Amino acid sequence: MKCHFVYSVPLSGANMKIASLCRKGLVALQRRGARINAIGRRRNVNTASWPKRYPCTVTASLYEGLNSHMPTLLYDLREELTAHVEKDDILLGHPQFPFRKGLFGVTGRTMLGRNKPLVA
């Protein structure tokens, strides 16, 4: 059993404009079906360097707490891919924001997918 946690993940890198453009490009590729990870590591994420402001602190606290109890994979709510869940996996998901009709983020796509996770 593992947890798939979908929330806001901060951009990383010294230049935030470049990091933002890179993430937008990766999400655009995901939208076209590419299996690309737009945030880097999903497991054992080091949150120590993240900004000490909301929502980063919320994401870091929840991720670290969950990861201390079970393997936890981290997704950014803006990503457009389906989490590969198994029968006993848990999805703790935030819907895509802002909502755009006909488009779904990780949470929506995973709930519409073939394998249904336990929902928290």
SULCOR-V361817 format. One line per field, one symbol per residue. burial: + if it has 16 or more other ideal C-beta (glycine too) atoms within 10 Angstrom, else -. A space follows every 10 residues. Layout:
BEGIN
burial->???
END
This chain:
BEGIN
burial->-++++++-++ +--------- --+--++--+ -------++- ----+-+--+ -----+--++ -++--++--- -+++++++++ +++-+---++ ++++-+---- ---+++++++ +-----+---
END
